[in-house]
Amino acid sequence: MMGLIKKLALRVRRSFVLNSYDDFTIAEYFRSQGARIGENNRLEIRSLAGEPYLVTIGNHCTISPNVQLLTHDGAGWIFTEEIPDLQKFGPITIHDNCFIGLNSIILPNVTIGPNAVVGAGSVVTRDVAPGTIVAGNPARKISTIEKYREKVVETWRQQKPRNYFRNQTAGSLTDPAAIHARKIRDGAMLRDHLEKLFGCGQTRSSENEAL
């Protein structure tokens, strides 16, 4: 009984501690666990890995929700009747300016080069070369950052609302928390614009009238 109470107390304490951080400050908590993490990151996870001290993350990276970083091979459990202390570990390194998509899994001994993108739901089993985009299970190269940038910039040029991020000089706002705050400030503007652009607002109004 005392063991259960202790576990519950530790869980409540951990939840309280984690609630004091946000996506832009949680790196401080992970560093306290031994992880090596750079600056200007957006980490949308609250658990880094079973062995945080085996994880290295560079500068200006995004790790999306539900990403799992696996620094050990748990399947070795099936051999522990024969070899009780058997374990297998491997580090994970994510270099500068990377984006790791929603629900992705990064396996041990993987290095993700700078300026790389891991698509949502990917399982990364091997190193990712710099400047590439990978996706799938297992993750494979699908494009380059250069081609992706051209596509994204051209699409945004067509979709961007007038006065969105007004008085903002390109390249002058690099702090992720500041960018996030600006997006919240202009959120209503963006929503109205996109609803008109894609015809969603009219559909929603019709549905409300029908109710």
Backbone as ProteinMPNN parsed JSONL, in Angstrom:
{"seq_chain_A": "MMGLIKKLALRVRRSFVLNSYDDFTIAEYFRSQGARIGENNRLEIRSLAGEPYLVTIGNHCTISPNVQLLTHDGAGWIFTEEIPDLQKFGPITIHDNCFIGLNSIILPNVTIGPNAVVGAGSVVTRDVAPGTIVAGNPARKISTIEKYREKVVETWRQQKPRNYFRNQTAGSLTDPAAIHARKIRDGAMLRDHLEKLFGCGQTRSSENEAL", "coords_chain_A": {"N_chain_A": [[0.83, -1.204, 0.0], [1.903, 1.246, 0.836], [3.832, 1.503, -1.107], [2.303, 1.945, -3.406], [1.102, 4.39, -2.78], [3.342, 5.986, -2.721], [4.159, 5.884, -5.4], [1.974, 7.144, -6.622], [2.23, 9.666, -5.486], [4.671, 10.49, -6.565], [3.962, 10.593, -9.235], [2.045, 12.631, -9.255], [3.648, 14.744, -8.416], [5.475, 14.89, -10.553], [3.727, 15.609, -12.613], [2.932, 18.125, -11.705], [5.374, 19.493, -11.818], [5.941, 19.379, -14.59], [3.859, 20.908, -15.585], [4.728, 23.436, -15.126], [6.25, 24.166, -17.22], [6.467, 25.123, -20.724], [6.146, 24.591, -24.311], [8.417, 25.885, -25.157], [10.141, 26.096, -23.084], [10.522, 23.646, -21.932], [12.83, 22.334, -22.507], [14.645, 22.953, -20.531], [13.929, 21.271, -18.429], [14.433, 18.755, -19.568], [17.178, 18.986, -19.911], [17.967, 18.903, -17.274], [17.725, 16.255, -16.827], [19.834, 15.228, -18.099], [19.991, 15.41, -20.869], [21.368, 16.822, -23.878], [20.763, 19.835, -25.154], [20.154, 22.406, -27.481], [19.413, 25.852, -28.283], [16.405, 27.911, -28.755], [14.335, 26.093, -29.402], [11.31, 24.245, -30.139], [9.611, 22.143, -28.337], [7.264, 19.856, -28.273], [6.669, 17.747, -26.643], [6.509, 15.865, -23.577], [7.941, 13.906, -22.453], [11.092, 12.66, -22.869], [12.912, 10.444, -23.447], [13.703, 7.032, -22.545], [16.278, 7.035, -21.597], [17.337, 9.911, -21.172], [19.831, 11.128, -21.167], [21.142, 10.135, -23.318], [20.361, 11.527, -25.477], [20.685, 14.058, -27.922], [19.955, 17.268, -28.989], [19.926, 19.81, -31.355], [19.926, 23.298, -32.283], [17.021, 25.366, -32.798], [14.898, 23.491, -33.43], [11.926, 21.581, -34.042], [9.966, 19.343, -32.265], [7.287, 17.417, -32.628], [3.986, 16.73, -31.134], [3.576, 13.602, -29.372], [5.788, 12.31, -30.407], [8.199, 9.737, -30.249], [11.236, 8.966, -28.799], [13.429, 6.465, -28.92], [15.778, 5.054, -26.985], [16.694, 2.631, -26.278], [16.653, -0.934, -26.818], [13.992, -2.68, -26.253], [13.138, -5.231, -26.859], [14.972, -7.148, -26.235], [14.217, -8.295, -23.927], [13.123, -10.842, -24.169], [15.198, -12.565, -23.968], [16.04, -12.582, -21.385], [15.586, -14.556, -19.481], [17.601, -16.29, -19.912], [19.838, -14.606, -19.932], [19.91, -12.552, -17.517], [20.685, -9.821, -17.093], [20.718, -8.605, -19.556], [20.83, -5.978, -21.874], [20.341, -3.347, -24.307], [21.514, -0.427, -25.784], [21.348, 2.834, -27.424], [22.392, 5.973, -28.788], [20.613, 9.013, -29.711], [20.737, 11.541, -32.058], [19.825, 14.754, -32.983], [20.277, 17.162, -35.258], [20.825, 20.742, -35.929], [18.001, 22.838, -36.755], [15.788, 21.128, -37.476], [12.75, 19.312, -38.189], [10.493, 17.26, -36.614], [7.893, 15.212, -37.27], [4.449, 14.719, -36.201], [3.664, 11.954, -34.108], [5.853, 10.4, -34.836], [8.505, 7.934, -34.696], [11.686, 7.554, -33.441], [14.407, 5.52, -33.723], [17.0, 3.795, -31.754], [20.507, 4.755, -32.084], [20.354, 6.521, -34.221], [21.029, 9.271, -36.306], [20.005, 12.455, -37.14], [20.468, 14.602, -39.68], [21.362, 18.143, -40.099], [18.832, 20.602, -40.969], [16.699, 18.928, -41.761], [13.642, 17.074, -42.358], [11.252, 15.08, -40.802], [8.579, 13.231, -41.73], [5.139, 13.124, -40.573], [4.166, 10.404, -38.49], [6.231, 8.701, -39.128], [8.695, 6.049, -39.034], [11.82, 6.049, -38.032], [14.595, 4.409, -38.863], [17.2, 4.533, -39.623], [20.076, 6.666, -40.274], [19.397, 10.094, -41.153], [20.03, 12.046, -43.892], [21.605, 15.3, -44.174], [19.523, 18.109, -45.002], [17.317, 16.777, -46.157], [14.063, 15.259, -46.731], [12.213, 12.848, -45.089], [9.927, 10.087, -44.921], [7.445, 7.706, -43.84], [7.265, 4.11, -43.117], [9.542, 1.727, -43.075], [11.179, 4.948, -42.644], [11.863, 6.809, -45.563], [13.713, 8.688, -48.032], [11.981, 11.348, -49.524], [12.034, 13.822, -50.659], [13.848, 16.934, -51.15], [15.062, 19.564, -49.03], [15.289, 21.987, -50.395], [13.492, 21.767, -52.599], [11.127, 21.433, -51.184], [10.991, 23.849, -49.78], [10.597, 25.713, -51.858], [8.041, 24.954, -52.712], [6.462, 25.347, -50.379], [6.833, 28.095, -49.838], [5.778, 29.29, -52.156], [3.101, 28.425, -52.008], [2.31, 29.67, -49.598], [2.571, 32.321, -50.348], [0.343, 32.639, -51.918], [-1.669, 32.16, -50.09], [-1.406, 33.786, -47.848], [-2.784, 36.185, -45.627], [-3.485, 39.659, -46.124], [-1.697, 42.039, -44.25], [-1.04, 40.216, -42.306], [1.136, 39.292, -39.706], [1.992, 41.942, -39.616], [4.135, 44.772, -40.121], [6.423, 43.313, -39.907], [9.685, 42.438, -40.548], [11.252, 40.343, -42.853], [13.046, 37.611, -41.591], [13.727, 38.855, -39.229], [12.573, 38.046, -36.896], [13.248, 35.569, -34.901], [12.971, 34.081, -32.621], [11.307, 31.316, -31.356], [9.187, 31.376, -29.448], [8.315, 34.008, -29.606], [7.436, 34.099, -32.235], [5.322, 32.288, -32.049], [3.627, 33.697, -30.303], [2.977, 35.865, -31.935], [1.545, 34.558, -33.918], [-0.704, 33.766, -32.478], [-1.734, 36.271, -31.889], [-2.529, 37.159, -34.433], [-4.318, 35.236, -35.091], [-7.176, 35.187, -35.442], [-7.493, 36.738, -37.696], [-6.173, 35.158, -39.605], [-7.785, 32.865, -39.574], [-10.315, 33.835, -40.517], [-9.559, 34.611, -43.076], [-8.695, 32.163, -44.245], [-11.022, 30.643, -44.103], [-12.638, 31.985, -45.919], [-11.077, 31.7, -48.199], [-11.052, 28.933, -48.667], [-13.723, 28.384, -48.654], [-14.943, 27.52, -46.332], [-16.2, 28.937, -44.287], [-18.73, 29.73, -45.252], [-19.979, 27.258, -45.516], [-20.073, 26.456, -42.848], [-21.757, 28.408, -41.774], [-24.123, 27.801, -43.091], [-24.683, 25.304, -42.036], [-25.129, 25.989, -39.358], [-27.434, 27.511, -39.653], [-29.184, 25.576, -40.477], [-29.463, 24.099, -38.191]], "CA_chain_A": [[0.0, 0.0, 0.0], [2.789, 2.409, 0.907], [4.485, 1.62, -2.403], [1.348, 2.54, -4.33], [0.962, 5.809, -2.417], [4.577, 6.656, -3.137], [4.114, 6.011, -6.852], [0.991, 8.174, -6.947], [2.799, 10.954, -5.09], [5.69, 10.835, -7.556], [3.275, 10.943, -10.477], [1.454, 13.962, -9.062], [4.749, 15.703, -8.375], [5.992, 15.046, -11.917], [2.726, 16.371, -13.365], [3.021, 19.511, -11.243], [6.613, 20.061, -12.356], [5.817, 19.539, -16.038], [2.915, 21.992, -15.862], [5.415, 24.725, -14.994], [6.977, 24.402, -18.464], [5.717, 25.097, -21.972], [6.906, 24.01, -25.419], [9.642, 26.635, -25.409], [11.007, 26.05, -21.896], [10.643, 22.271, -21.438], [14.22, 21.898, -22.69], [15.326, 23.079, -19.243], [13.636, 20.044, -17.682], [15.163, 17.654, -20.189], [18.605, 19.165, -19.603], [18.182, 18.459, -15.894], [17.774, 14.799, -16.888], [21.076, 14.843, -18.755], [19.971, 15.623, -22.315], [22.111, 17.964, -24.412], [19.789, 20.509, -26.004], [20.54, 23.763, -27.838], [18.518, 26.972, -28.005], [15.345, 28.27, -29.703], [13.595, 24.906, -29.82], [9.897, 24.066, -29.78], [9.5, 20.728, -28.012], [5.863, 19.65, -27.906], [6.59, 16.489, -25.911], [6.798, 16.028, -22.155], [8.811, 12.809, -22.071], [12.104, 12.689, -23.926], [13.354, 9.094, -23.771], [13.998, 6.265, -21.347], [17.614, 7.462, -21.181], [17.474, 11.255, -21.738], [21.247, 11.482, -21.277], [21.634, 9.638, -24.611], [19.726, 12.34, -26.521], [21.248, 15.365, -28.247], [19.121, 18.06, -29.907], [20.618, 21.057, -31.683], [19.22, 24.566, -32.174], [15.904, 25.676, -33.689], [14.223, 22.265, -33.853], [10.581, 21.292, -33.551], [9.573, 17.952, -32.076], [5.833, 17.502, -32.543], [3.38, 15.888, -30.096], [3.555, 12.135, -29.438], [7.017, 11.732, -30.958], [8.892, 8.866, -29.304], [12.66, 8.761, -29.02], [13.752, 5.188, -28.278], [17.226, 4.945, -26.79], [17.029, 1.252, -25.906], [15.939, -2.0, -27.52], [13.293, -3.431, -25.219], [12.827, -6.598, -27.268], [15.932, -8.055, -25.621], [13.561, -8.906, -22.763], [12.82, -12.251, -24.399], [16.39, -13.363, -23.675], [16.491, -12.335, -20.014], [15.591, -15.769, -18.676], [18.928, -16.864, -20.113], [20.838, -13.595, -19.553], [19.049, -11.623, -16.785], [21.076, -8.41, -17.134], [20.887, -8.223, -20.958], [20.221, -4.728, -22.325], [20.975, -2.791, -25.501], [21.228, 1.006, -25.839], [21.906, 3.581, -28.533], [22.077, 7.397, -28.711], [19.874, 9.69, -30.78], [21.224, 12.907, -32.267], [19.042, 15.568, -33.921], [21.078, 18.357, -35.478], [20.144, 22.034, -35.992], [16.971, 23.225, -37.714], [15.052, 19.948, -37.925], [11.333, 19.189, -37.817], [10.091, 15.873, -36.431], [6.447, 15.273, -37.365], [3.523, 14.089, -35.25], [3.593, 10.494, -33.945], [7.018, 9.702, -35.385], [9.326, 7.143, -33.78], [13.103, 7.569, -33.789], [15.023, 4.366, -33.08], [18.355, 4.018, -31.249], [21.642, 4.86, -33.006], [19.964, 7.312, -35.39], [21.436, 10.673, -36.364], [19.243, 13.23, -38.121], [21.326, 15.707, -40.087], [20.766, 19.478, -40.043], [17.89, 21.035, -42.009], [15.953, 17.755, -42.214], [12.245, 16.957, -41.942], [10.712, 13.723, -40.665], [7.133, 13.335, -41.898], [4.293, 12.598, -39.5], [3.926, 8.974, -38.453], [7.367, 7.956, -39.676], [9.548, 5.246, -38.166], [13.168, 6.311, -38.53], [15.442, 3.291, -38.465], [18.574, 4.78, -40.033], [20.434, 8.082, -40.301], [18.766, 10.967, -42.139], [21.049, 12.938, -44.439], [21.284, 16.728, -44.082], [18.768, 18.735, -46.077], [16.392, 15.864, -46.816], [12.777, 14.982, -46.11], [11.929, 11.42, -45.083], [8.599, 9.741, -44.418], [7.042, 6.324, -44.021], [7.715, 3.068, -42.193], [10.563, 2.611, -42.495], [11.279, 6.253, -43.291], [12.722, 6.894, -46.741], [13.791, 10.03, -48.603], [10.93, 11.655, -50.486], [12.29, 15.11, -51.291], [14.92, 17.731, -50.56], [14.601, 20.792, -48.377], [15.195, 23.044, -51.399], [12.233, 21.62, -53.328], [10.039, 21.656, -50.231], [10.932, 25.277, -49.495], [9.977, 26.373, -53.009], [6.607, 24.654, -52.705], [5.815, 25.973, -49.225], [6.871, 29.555, -49.992], [4.832, 29.663, -53.205], [1.745, 28.23, -51.488], [2.03, 30.711, -48.61], [2.415, 33.584, -51.069], [-1.035, 32.675, -52.394], [-2.621, 32.008, -48.988], [-1.156, 34.724, -46.75], [-3.681, 37.336, -45.547], [-2.872, 40.982, -46.086], [-1.437, 42.563, -42.9], [-0.651, 39.159, -41.376], [2.479, 39.613, -39.207], [2.263, 43.295, -40.12], [5.341, 45.451, -39.621], [7.434, 42.297, -39.645], [10.713, 42.315, -41.57], [11.661, 38.949, -43.045], [14.293, 37.213, -40.95], [14.029, 39.634, -38.024], [11.935, 37.431, -35.733], [13.738, 34.193, -34.931], [12.647, 33.4, -31.374], [10.075, 30.55, -31.57], [8.112, 31.819, -28.56], [7.804, 35.272, -30.145], [6.676, 33.752, -33.433], [4.073, 31.68, -31.58], [2.783, 34.767, -29.769], [2.483, 36.643, -33.069], [0.522, 33.747, -34.58], [-1.904, 33.865, -31.658], [-2.26, 37.632, -32.075], [-3.142, 37.276, -35.752], [-5.05, 34.004, -35.349], [-8.523, 35.425, -35.947], [-7.318, 37.219, -39.063], [-5.84, 34.02, -40.456], [-8.96, 31.999, -39.68], [-11.294, 34.457, -41.409], [-9.019, 34.583, -44.429], [-8.68, 30.799, -44.759], [-12.409, 30.205, -44.291], [-13.099, 32.56, -47.186], [-10.264, 31.151, -49.282], [-11.441, 27.541, -48.934], [-15.168, 28.251, -48.639], [-15.384, 26.823, -45.122], [-17.057, 29.795, -43.477], [-20.08, 29.671, -45.777], [-20.52, 25.945, -45.175], [-20.379, 26.426, -41.425], [-22.921, 29.258, -41.548], [-25.292, 27.066, -43.575], [-24.953, 24.247, -41.062], [-25.718, 26.611, -38.176], [-28.805, 27.915, -39.974], [-29.982, 24.365, -40.546], [-29.756, 23.69, -36.813]], "C_chain_A": [[0.865, 1.255, 0.0], [3.498, 2.63, -0.425], [3.59, 2.286, -3.427], [1.188, 4.026, -4.065], [2.187, 6.599, -2.884], [4.591, 6.881, -4.642], [3.147, 7.106, -7.273], [1.525, 9.561, -6.621], [3.844, 11.42, -6.105], [5.057, 11.257, -8.88], [2.663, 12.333, -10.396], [2.53, 15.034, -9.073], [5.302, 15.966, -9.768], [5.034, 15.874, -12.766], [2.775, 17.844, -12.997], [4.251, 20.195, -11.828], [6.48, 20.336, -13.846], [4.881, 20.687, -16.4], [3.554, 23.371, -15.739], [6.211, 25.075, -16.241], [6.005, 24.502, -19.636], [6.622, 24.552, -23.073], [8.266, 24.671, -25.628], [10.61, 26.624, -24.225], [11.242, 24.63, -21.384], [12.059, 21.727, -21.612], [14.999, 21.981, -21.38], [15.136, 21.809, -18.416], [14.414, 18.861, -18.247], [16.668, 17.762, -19.94], [18.911, 18.683, -18.192], [18.243, 16.934, -15.801], [19.018, 14.29, -17.616], [21.11, 15.027, -20.256], [20.785, 16.852, -22.69], [21.232, 18.621, -25.467], [20.228, 21.953, -26.227], [19.456, 24.783, -27.505], [17.451, 27.116, -29.094], [14.616, 27.058, -30.268], [12.138, 24.981, -29.406], [9.683, 22.573, -29.588], [8.109, 20.458, -27.459], [5.64, 18.285, -27.262], [6.929, 16.759, -24.456], [7.574, 14.838, -21.583], [9.813, 12.636, -23.202], [12.498, 11.289, -24.372], [13.579, 8.345, -22.468], [15.335, 6.628, -20.736], [17.869, 8.841, -21.784], [18.918, 11.665, -21.973], [21.882, 10.944, -22.558], [21.079, 10.443, -25.786], [20.432, 13.678, -26.673], [20.348, 16.041, -29.277], [19.808, 19.4, -30.115], [19.764, 22.286, -31.435], [18.068, 24.648, -33.183], [15.277, 24.414, -34.288], [12.798, 22.241, -33.319], [10.421, 19.787, -33.424], [8.092, 17.965, -31.746], [5.274, 16.574, -31.462], [3.454, 14.401, -30.426], [4.742, 11.522, -30.165], [7.687, 10.896, -29.873], [10.348, 8.692, -29.728], [13.058, 7.512, -28.235], [15.264, 5.036, -28.194], [17.638, 3.561, -26.297], [16.168, 0.28, -26.7], [15.283, -2.903, -26.481], [13.03, -4.884, -25.569], [13.826, -7.617, -26.722], [15.391, -8.759, -24.395], [13.367, -10.412, -22.948], [14.012, -13.163, -24.109], [16.808, -13.294, -22.207], [16.365, -13.544, -19.095], [16.954, -16.451, -18.748], [20.024, -15.929, -19.625], [20.091, -12.472, -18.834], [19.407, -10.148, -16.94], [21.187, -7.869, -18.563], [20.127, -6.944, -21.282], [20.981, -4.225, -23.559], [20.544, -1.342, -25.654], [21.826, 1.643, -27.09], [21.505, 5.041, -28.449], [21.229, 7.869, -29.886], [20.389, 11.119, -30.856], [20.374, 13.592, -33.336], [19.774, 16.896, -34.071], [20.198, 19.601, -35.675], [19.054, 22.077, -37.069], [16.258, 22.021, -38.324], [13.603, 20.01, -37.458], [10.986, 17.705, -37.769], [8.571, 15.847, -36.309], [5.709, 14.427, -36.342], [3.601, 12.563, -35.306], [4.767, 9.732, -34.55], [7.764, 8.949, -34.282], [10.759, 7.151, -34.297], [13.773, 6.445, -33.015], [16.443, 4.675, -32.606], [19.397, 4.071, -32.368], [21.292, 5.589, -34.303], [20.467, 8.741, -35.225], [20.64, 11.349, -37.466], [20.041, 14.488, -38.432], [20.619, 17.044, -40.042], [19.833, 19.747, -41.221], [17.113, 19.861, -42.605], [14.538, 17.773, -41.659], [11.879, 15.479, -41.893], [9.197, 13.838, -40.717], [6.36, 12.675, -40.781], [4.115, 11.094, -39.624], [5.066, 8.111, -38.965], [8.053, 7.121, -38.599], [10.96, 5.327, -38.738], [14.112, 5.25, -37.978], [16.908, 3.489, -38.814], [18.824, 6.28, -40.122], [19.707, 8.82, -41.422], [19.807, 11.979, -42.604], [20.638, 14.397, -44.283], [20.461, 17.197, -45.281], [17.81, 17.826, -46.808], [15.091, 15.737, -46.038], [12.531, 13.489, -46.22], [10.537, 11.194, -44.526], [8.361, 8.263, -44.635], [7.586, 5.394, -42.959], [8.223, 1.877, -43.009], [10.697, 3.905, -43.293], [12.278, 6.21, -44.44], [12.689, 8.316, -47.295], [12.704, 10.226, -49.64], [11.171, 12.979, -51.203], [13.521, 15.744, -50.656], [14.327, 18.981, -49.934], [14.411, 21.911, -49.395], [13.864, 22.979, -52.155], [11.046, 21.896, -52.423], [9.873, 23.145, -49.936], [10.244, 26.025, -50.629], [8.46, 26.186, -52.997], [5.883, 25.376, -51.582], [5.745, 27.488, -49.38], [5.866, 30.012, -51.041], [3.39, 29.51, -52.733], [1.37, 29.318, -50.489], [1.853, 32.076, -49.267], [0.975, 33.745, -51.555], [-2.045, 32.699, -51.245], [-2.509, 33.08, -47.908], [-2.137, 35.889, -46.765], [-2.897, 38.647, -45.583], [-2.787, 41.451, -44.631], [-1.13, 41.474, -41.869], [0.821, 39.354, -41.009], [2.917, 40.996, -39.702], [3.476, 43.908, -39.404], [6.456, 44.469, -39.268], [8.397, 42.197, -40.813], [11.17, 40.868, -41.643], [13.004, 38.68, -42.374], [14.604, 37.93, -39.656], [13.447, 39.032, -36.75], [12.282, 35.951, -35.736], [13.411, 33.411, -33.664], [11.325, 32.654, -31.525], [8.911, 31.001, -30.692], [7.487, 33.116, -29.069], [6.975, 35.028, -31.402], [5.319, 33.168, -33.042], [3.112, 32.746, -31.062], [2.184, 35.605, -30.898], [1.396, 35.869, -33.823], [-0.785, 33.792, -33.803], [-2.56, 35.228, -31.856], [-3.034, 37.759, -33.375], [-4.0, 36.064, -36.099], [-6.421, 34.206, -35.951], [-8.477, 35.902, -37.397], [-7.063, 36.059, -40.019], [-7.053, 33.113, -40.65], [-9.982, 32.56, -40.652], [-10.843, 34.358, -42.858], [-9.089, 33.177, -45.024], [-10.085, 30.257, -44.974], [-12.969, 30.74, -45.603], [-12.368, 31.923, -48.366], [-10.727, 29.756, -49.673], [-12.948, 27.316, -48.891], [-15.722, 27.562, -47.418], [-16.367, 27.646, -44.312], [-18.499, 29.729, -43.919], [-20.743, 28.352, -45.424], [-20.928, 25.88, -43.716], [-21.616, 27.25, -41.117], [-24.2, 28.538, -41.963], [-25.681, 25.972, -42.604], [-25.616, 24.822, -39.816], [-27.167, 27.017, -38.428], [-29.723, 26.712, -40.006], [-30.361, 23.864, -39.162], [-30.811, 24.597, -36.187]], "O_chain_A": [[0.601, 2.205, -0.737], [3.742, 3.765, -0.834], [4.052, 3.098, -4.227], [1.142, 4.83, -4.996], [2.075, 7.723, -3.373], [4.99, 7.948, -5.108], [3.447, 7.901, -8.163], [1.309, 10.513, -7.37], [3.895, 12.598, -6.459], [5.548, 12.159, -9.558], [2.747, 13.116, -11.342], [2.353, 16.1, -9.663], [5.568, 17.111, -10.131], [5.459, 16.731, -13.541], [2.672, 18.711, -13.865], [4.178, 21.338, -12.279], [6.862, 21.408, -14.316], [5.086, 21.362, -17.409], [2.987, 24.363, -16.196], [6.788, 26.159, -16.321], [4.87, 24.032, -19.558], [7.735, 24.103, -22.8], [9.165, 24.069, -26.216], [11.748, 27.08, -24.338], [12.07, 24.425, -20.497], [12.444, 20.769, -20.941], [15.904, 21.182, -21.139], [16.074, 21.332, -17.778], [14.983, 18.066, -17.5], [17.35, 16.75, -19.78], [19.978, 18.124, -17.936], [18.748, 16.385, -14.821], [19.231, 13.084, -17.736], [22.156, 14.822, -20.872], [20.88, 17.806, -21.918], [20.983, 18.052, -26.53], [20.624, 22.642, -25.287], [18.681, 24.6, -26.566], [17.556, 26.546, -30.18], [14.317, 27.001, -31.461], [11.774, 25.679, -28.459], [9.586, 21.824, -30.56], [7.812, 20.792, -26.312], [4.541, 17.735, -27.333], [7.564, 17.765, -24.136], [7.831, 14.774, -20.381], [9.427, 12.483, -24.361], [12.423, 10.979, -25.561], [13.639, 8.957, -21.401], [15.519, 6.546, -19.522], [18.547, 8.942, -22.806], [19.204, 12.457, -22.872], [23.034, 11.259, -22.855], [21.295, 10.09, -26.946], [20.74, 14.348, -25.687], [20.022, 15.455, -30.309], [20.224, 20.047, -29.154], [18.972, 22.32, -30.493], [18.134, 24.076, -34.271], [15.146, 24.294, -35.506], [12.506, 22.814, -32.269], [10.706, 19.044, -34.362], [7.69, 18.471, -30.698], [5.996, 15.729, -30.934], [3.402, 13.996, -31.587], [4.713, 10.339, -30.506], [7.734, 11.302, -28.712], [10.643, 8.321, -30.864], [13.022, 7.518, -27.005], [15.943, 4.905, -29.213], [18.796, 3.344, -25.94], [15.094, 0.632, -27.189], [15.929, -3.776, -25.903], [12.731, -5.69, -24.688], [13.558, -8.818, -26.744], [16.003, -9.693, -23.878], [13.441, -11.169, -21.98], [13.861, -14.381, -24.014], [17.819, -13.882, -21.824], [16.976, -13.561, -18.027], [17.404, -17.093, -17.799], [20.997, -16.353, -19.001], [19.671, -11.517, -19.487], [18.515, -9.3, -16.92], [21.706, -6.77, -18.756], [18.933, -6.833, -21.003], [22.115, -4.63, -23.814], [19.349, -1.047, -25.657], [22.7, 1.064, -27.735], [20.37, 5.333, -28.071], [21.144, 7.204, -30.918], [20.468, 11.819, -29.846], [20.222, 13.083, -34.446], [19.875, 17.665, -33.115], [18.972, 19.517, -35.598], [19.163, 21.454, -38.125], [16.143, 21.912, -39.545], [13.275, 20.669, -36.47], [11.159, 16.982, -38.75], [8.016, 16.395, -35.357], [6.281, 13.54, -35.709], [3.605, 11.959, -36.379], [4.67, 8.522, -34.753], [7.667, 9.284, -33.101], [11.015, 6.8, -35.449], [13.714, 6.417, -31.785], [17.027, 5.685, -32.998], [19.202, 3.513, -33.448], [21.866, 5.307, -35.355], [20.35, 9.34, -34.156], [20.606, 10.868, -38.599], [20.262, 15.331, -37.562], [19.392, 17.086, -39.956], [20.008, 19.205, -42.313], [16.894, 19.809, -43.816], [14.262, 18.396, -40.633], [12.16, 14.725, -42.825], [8.591, 14.469, -39.85], [6.865, 11.77, -40.115], [3.936, 10.57, -40.724], [4.882, 6.919, -39.21], [8.0, 7.444, -37.412], [11.257, 4.753, -39.785], [14.387, 5.204, -36.779], [17.766, 2.725, -38.371], [17.886, 7.074, -40.052], [19.436, 8.263, -42.486], [20.396, 12.688, -41.788], [19.446, 14.702, -44.261], [20.665, 16.753, -46.411], [17.508, 18.072, -47.976], [15.021, 16.062, -44.853], [12.625, 12.919, -47.307], [10.026, 12.006, -43.755], [8.984, 7.638, -45.493], [8.271, 5.816, -42.028], [7.433, 1.113, -43.564], [10.368, 3.948, -44.478], [13.374, 5.661, -44.321], [11.739, 9.06, -47.048], [12.516, 9.392, -50.525], [10.572, 13.231, -52.248], [14.146, 15.18, -49.758], [13.22, 19.396, -50.276], [13.475, 22.701, -49.276], [13.192, 23.995, -52.333], [10.071, 22.519, -52.843], [8.751, 23.645, -49.852], [9.397, 26.882, -50.38], [7.7, 27.124, -53.238], [4.816, 25.953, -51.795], [4.716, 28.097, -49.088], [5.175, 31.011, -50.842], [2.548, 30.361, -53.02], [0.253, 29.834, -50.518], [1.068, 32.897, -48.791], [0.452, 34.858, -51.599], [-3.156, 33.202, -51.41], [-3.443, 33.258, -47.126], [-2.313, 36.525, -47.803], [-1.762, 38.709, -45.111], [-3.735, 41.263, -43.869], [-0.975, 41.773, -40.685], [1.659, 39.557, -41.886], [4.05, 41.189, -40.142], [3.779, 43.594, -38.253], [7.317, 44.758, -38.438], [7.988, 41.908, -41.938], [11.441, 40.241, -40.619], [13.97, 39.419, -42.564], [15.631, 37.659, -39.034], [13.789, 39.46, -35.647], [11.689, 35.168, -36.478], [13.563, 32.189, -33.643], [10.304, 33.286, -31.797], [7.766, 31.009, -31.145], [6.274, 33.303, -28.974], [5.944, 35.667, -31.61], [4.294, 33.512, -33.63], [1.917, 32.7, -31.352], [1.023, 36.008, -30.828], [0.435, 36.465, -34.309], [-1.86, 33.848, -34.4], [-3.781, 35.331, -31.975], [-4.085, 38.4, -33.412], [-4.37, 35.875, -37.258], [-6.805, 33.485, -36.872], [-9.312, 35.521, -38.217], [-7.653, 35.982, -41.097], [-7.315, 32.647, -41.759], [-10.468, 31.837, -41.522], [-11.636, 34.061, -43.752], [-9.494, 33.011, -46.174], [-10.322, 29.498, -45.913], [-13.687, 30.036, -46.313], [-12.97, 31.641, -49.402], [-10.791, 29.425, -50.857], [-13.41, 26.189, -49.071], [-16.849, 27.066, -47.446], [-17.284, 27.088, -43.708], [-19.404, 29.678, -43.086], [-21.923, 28.317, -45.073], [-21.975, 25.332, -43.373], [-22.439, 26.848, -40.295], [-25.227, 28.638, -41.293], [-26.866, 25.734, -42.37], [-26.549, 24.229, -39.274], [-28.021, 26.891, -37.551], [-30.889, 26.796, -39.619], [-31.428, 23.282, -38.969], [-31.184, 24.403, -35.029]]}, "name": "protein", "num_of_chains": 1, "seq": "MMGLIKKLALRVRRSFVLNSYDDFTIAEYFRSQGARIGENNRLEIRSLAGEPYLVTIGNHCTISPNVQLLTHDGAGWIFTEEIPDLQKFGPITIHDNCFIGLNSIILPNVTIGPNAVVGAGSVVTRDVAPGTIVAGNPARKISTIEKYREKVVETWRQQKPRNYFRNQTAGSLTDPAAIHARKIRDGAMLRDHLEKLFGCGQTRSSENEAL"}
